[in-house]
Amino acid sequence: MRTWELSVPLDEASPTPLFVQIARALAEDIRRGRLKPGAPLPGSRALATTLHVHRNTVLAAYQELEAQGWISTAPARGTFVSTALPDVEPPARSEAPRARSLDSVGFPLDPPLESREPVDFPRGALVLTGGSPDVRLLPVEVLARAWRRAFKLGGQRLLDYAGPQGHPRLRAALAHMLASVRGLAATPDSLLVTRGSQGALYLAARALVRPGERIAVEALGYRPAWEAFRSVGAQLVPIPIDGEGIRVDRLETAARQGIRAVYLTPHHQYPTTVTLSPARRLTLLAWARAAGSALIEDDYDHEFHYDGRPVLPLASADRDNVVIYVGTLSKVLAPGLRVGFLFAPIPLIRCAASIRAVVDRQGDLVAEYALAELLEEGELQRHVRKMRGVYRSRRDALVEALRKELPDALEFSIPAGGMTLWARCAPGLDAAAWSERARDMGVWFSHGGQYTFDGQPFSALRLGFAGLKETELREAVRRMARARPRR
Ligand SMILES: Cc1ncc(COP(=O)(O)O)c(C=O)c1O
């Protein structure tokens, strides 16, 4: 032991306490073999003198090392390097962990699921992709007050473990809202609060589908739902759409080989925005009952309907308990809140809740409590009413700008609702090339190929108008006109 001395000087100015520095240095020397198992360590008094520290500092370091199993103390004999060393490596003496590449794995691993990464838009970009609400217009003070009250009134109970189904108060408020606005016979027991529609779609599919079973989807359609279904082993069957929504006749043909569920967006078909015709609704419900299939209805932007009243959901006409209804607060409030819900027959809800319990146990109860209050007090409804007017004006501004700047390039119907406009390109116009050229001018929008089932090009554009002011929309369209590829 006489030949051993601490290999790294102590740093009194470091925020790391001296006893930790000593313990780390000793452990590192043991690990590197400078101190062999069974070797005696200096007495605490001697080491304190060598290191110019208080003896208690050395004692604390020894205690730490003993607790970690690096050394052991034999009464009356002294302190020794342990003969049964722990197999964990101590942290290196420097504060930073040793650099190593984390670009590979030491075990078998499948590639990641296909998913849309959020795009880091350049500063000042005019973004018309997606149908996002304008979060700049959120009543943040009202929200902050509700969250503060949730912490105050909900107390510590909201920060504890809870059931997976969602706060009862939010489920009651949602049930009331769904009954009064959307004609749904919802009860708190038939609702499961989820992390957005995405969480609801995943849980519903996981509850319904065994690997290899088939889910029919609209094509063109919503890729994030497809990926959720694929992730639970579903085989997807694309069903074409037309000006009345999903082609129910084609569904009936495809269903001869069995269909476990149909996923659809009847209110505003994604991405074309058309509303499923009344005749097809009735046929679809009758078909589902006869086939014993579920209908997964994604009603993501119900409140935003501008011309006349919103069409009631399929679920409001469901007499046979075949519809699984998915809703979200992403559009009426903000996508970052990640609050959505499933409304379905209670056995399905129980099943989905049991899956949720093993995925992430429960939701954010503070948020759920605050949102319940916003619904009960009508704040959410007030915000929706205000935004409906704002979005209608923005839709009209976009329509006007497109007619002025691009009269011969696009063909579209004015969307009766939703937050996006779907436009077919004139023959010969390459939608994908257009969207790429527009990016160079700071304008981002989606093209039809992003919604096809097989990734083939589709000559159309999807323009989200809700997130931009009217002046911004006009500027975006002017730049779109400049970016338009010449044939
Ligand atoms: C078809 C469809 N469903 C659901 C959503 C909302 O998803 P989430 O509730 O997961 O934010 C969107 C949003 O873009 C959508 O387009």
The ligand as a Tripos MOL2 file, in Angstrom:
@<TRIPOS>MOLECULE
LIG
   16    16     1     0     0
SMALL
NO_CHARGES

@<TRIPOS>ATOM
      1 C1        -57.8770   12.0880  -39.7000 C.3       1 LIG1
      2 C2        -57.3320   12.6450  -38.4160 C.ar      1 LIG1
      3 N1        -57.6220   12.0390  -37.2700 N.ar      1 LIG1
      4 C3        -57.1550   12.5200  -36.1030 C.ar      1 LIG1
      5 C4        -56.3740   13.6430  -36.0460 C.ar      1 LIG1
      6 C5        -55.9260   14.1800  -34.7110 C.3       1 LIG1
      7 O1        -54.9650   13.4160  -34.1810 O.3       1 LIG1
      8 P1        -54.5820   13.5440  -32.6340 P.3       1 LIG1
      9 O2        -55.8560   13.6080  -31.8580 O.co2     1 LIG1
     10 O3        -53.8140   12.2920  -32.3820 O.co2     1 LIG1
     11 O4        -53.7790   14.7830  -32.4850 O.co2     1 LIG1
     12 C6        -55.9970   14.2820  -37.2080 C.ar      1 LIG1
     13 C7        -55.0850   15.4280  -37.1530 C.2       1 LIG1
     14 O5        -54.4580   15.8220  -38.0740 O.2       1 LIG1
     15 C8        -56.5120   13.7870  -38.4180 C.ar      1 LIG1
     16 O6        -56.2190   14.4140  -39.5580 O.3       1 LIG1
@<TRIPOS>BOND
     1     1     2 1
     2     2     3 ar
     3     2    15 ar
     4     3     4 ar
     5     4     5 ar
     6     5     6 1
     7     5    12 ar
     8     6     7 1
     9     7     8 1
    10     8     9 2
    11     8    10 1
    12     8    11 1
    13    12    13 1
    14    12    15 ar
    15    13    14 2
    16    15    16 1
@<TRIPOS>SUBSTRUCTURE
     1 LIG1         1 GROUP 0 **** ****
